[in-house]
Amino acid sequence: MAEVAPIVVAHVSDSHHRHDIVSNVAPVDCEVILLTGDNIANHGRVTAYSAMTWGGKAEIARTRRDAELEYQEKWLREVTPFWVRAFRGRPVIYVPGNHDFYPLETALRAAGHEQVWTVVDGKHVDLLG
């Protein structure tokens, strides 16, 4: 049986508003970049109240999807040029996180990075064999 060469993966997750963390993959000697969610900044939370609890109402933080979409699209337009330079044409596999509302694949492709795939709902990517 032929030996298969290992594939080196750079993995970044939960960097939220710290776009420089994602940019730090630039010097990493890897074949694939894996972004597994919550790499996009969030606008903020609004206070909501849950159903009645033991002592009364419980405050919880809720995200307003419409505000997040607009904010994240603008934020990504600013940071994706840095990410595209850092990725140096290497393939990117993206798994959205629970705080990611704007499609990162769309933003990266708009910034000129063509090798990006989003993995959701059982979708898979066959990359580099």
C-alpha positions in Angstrom: 0.0 0.0 0.0 1.3 3.4 -0.9 2.1 5.8 1.9 0.0 9.0 2.1 1.9 12.2 3.0 0.4 14.0 6.0 -1.4 17.2 5.4 -0.6 20.0 7.8 -3.6 22.1 8.9 -3.6 25.5 10.7 -6.7 25.7 12.9 -8.2 28.9 14.2 -11.4 29.1 16.3 -13.1 31.6 18.6 -11.0 34.6 17.7 -14.2 36.8 17.6 -13.2 40.4 17.0 -9.4 39.7 17.0 -8.8 39.6 13.3 -5.1 39.5 13.9 -5.3 36.0 15.3 -6.6 34.7 12.0 -3.9 36.7 10.2 -1.3 34.9 12.3 -1.6 31.9 10.0 0.6 33.7 7.4 4.0 32.2 8.6 2.6 28.8 9.4 3.8 26.1 7.0 0.6 24.4 6.2 -1.5 23.1 3.3 -4.9 23.9 4.6 -6.4 26.6 6.9 -9.4 25.5 9.1 -11.6 28.1 10.6 -14.1 26.6 13.0 -16.4 29.3 14.0 -16.7 32.6 15.8 -13.9 34.2 14.0 -16.2 37.2 13.1 -16.7 40.2 15.3 -20.2 40.8 16.9 -22.0 44.0 17.2 -23.3 43.3 20.7 -26.2 41.9 22.6 -29.5 43.3 23.7 -31.1 42.4 27.1 -34.2 40.3 26.9 -36.1 38.4 29.6 -36.8 34.8 29.9 -40.0 33.2 31.1 -40.8 33.5 34.8 -38.2 31.7 37.0 -38.1 31.0 40.7 -37.9 34.6 41.8 -39.1 36.5 38.8 -37.7 37.3 35.4 -34.2 36.3 34.4 -32.2 38.5 32.2 -30.6 36.9 29.2 -28.6 38.3 26.3 -30.0 38.0 22.8 -28.4 38.7 19.5 -30.3 40.7 16.9 -29.6 38.9 13.7 -30.4 41.9 11.4 -28.0 44.2 13.3 -25.3 41.4 13.3 -25.6 40.8 9.6 -25.0 44.4 8.7 -22.2 44.9 11.3 -20.4 41.7 10.3 -20.6 42.4 6.6 -18.9 45.8 7.2 -16.3 44.4 9.5 -15.4 41.6 7.1 -15.0 44.1 4.2 -12.3 45.7 6.4 -10.5 42.6 7.6 -10.7 40.1 4.7 -8.0 41.8 2.6 -5.6 41.1 5.5 -6.8 37.5 5.8 -6.5 36.9 2.0 -2.8 38.1 2.2 -2.2 35.8 5.2 -3.8 32.8 3.6 -1.5 33.1 0.5 -3.8 31.2 -1.7 -4.0 28.2 0.6 -7.4 26.4 0.8 -9.7 27.5 3.6 -12.4 25.3 5.1 -14.9 27.2 7.2 -17.4 25.8 9.8 -19.7 28.6 11.0 -20.0 29.2 14.7 -23.1 30.2 16.7 -22.0 33.9 16.6 -21.3 34.0 12.8 -24.2 35.4 10.9 -22.6 36.8 7.7 -21.3 34.1 5.4 -17.5 34.2 5.6 -17.1 32.3 2.3 -18.9 35.1 0.6 -16.7 37.8 2.1 -13.4 35.9 1.3 -14.5 35.3 -2.3 -15.4 39.0 -2.7 -11.9 39.8 -1.4 -10.3 37.6 -4.0 -9.8 34.3 -2.2 -11.3 31.6 -4.3 -10.3 28.4 -2.4 -12.8 28.5 0.4 -15.5 26.1 1.3 -18.2 26.3 4.0 -19.1 23.0 5.8 -22.6 23.0 7.2 -25.5 20.5 7.6 -23.5 17.4 6.9 -21.8 18.8 3.8 -18.2 17.6 3.4 -15.2 18.8 1.4 -12.8 16.4 -0.4 -9.6 18.5 -0.5 -6.2 17.5 -1.6 -7.3 13.9 -2.0 
